[in-house]
Amino acid sequence: MKFSYENKGDILYGIEEFRFRYSGRETATIKVLNLLDDNQYAYEFEVMEHYKLPDKIDKYQASFSSANMELHEELNIKHQPVFNTKQEALQHAIDSLNAIMKLCRNK
């Protein structure tokens, strides 16, 4: 699909929401973004409040997404802002969350 936009940076995308559990405990909400113009996927996620994030990770809380290169460098995970399939995007989000959870403590 291709759409006509008025401004540079305008984009139309769909959102599908998923929940992730780590060790049986609800951990995060993952939003998969379907970038309609490019037929690609990206993601954002939010970690539940009952986890205490280490300071080096907490500073990225406002931008937990596939686009955040600094977060992925901190987690030693290959940075990839967009994906060809929804499954690839979800797997990368899961890998990122697993790395974060290994650094966390419960509140």
Secondary structure, DSSP 8 states (H G I E B T S, - for coil): -----SSTT---EEEEEEEEEETTEEEEEEEEEEETTTTEEEEEEEE-TTEE--HHHHTTGGG-BTT-HHHHHHHT----S-BSSHHHHHHHHHHHHHHHHHH-EE-
